[in-house]
């Protein structure tokens, strides 16, 4: 299998950063993630949740749907793509090796990095950082590529964005 074919197996990856203040977690979010994962809609590449209680004490969890082998492969693909952009074919090879090595270490964020993220969280707050692969988009992307299509623009439009557009249009 070529590097291009391996890259095509990877769906679009979204970085999602969420904040919660005095949240009442009851497992609803994890249950929905599990449902979407079971359907094959998404794959959680990495999820880090850091909570700071009102005394400033930290708790964190990290989870991933990737096996050790998949993590190294994902790291190699991401590293190769970054390397390709930075240094052509030679950069892609070096990036693939560096990325595979970085992701093979299942602890992608060390304790110092968790503490750094926690500095930005207010007491009673929780932050979640997720890399989510959109597996549902792979067949659509492949169909577009087979018919000669290319992405010209790509953006998420949230309902709040539409409200802002409407408010701007209505302004005198």
Secondary structure, DSSP 8 states (H G I E B T S, - for coil): --HHHHHHTS-EEEEEEEEEES----SHHHHHHHHHHHTTSEEEEEEEEEEE-TTS-EEEEEE-S--HHHHHHHHHHHHHHHHHHHHHHHHHHHHHHHHHHHHHSS--S-HHHHHHHHTTS-TTEEEEEEEEEETTHHHHHHHHHHTT---S------HHHHHHHHHHHH--
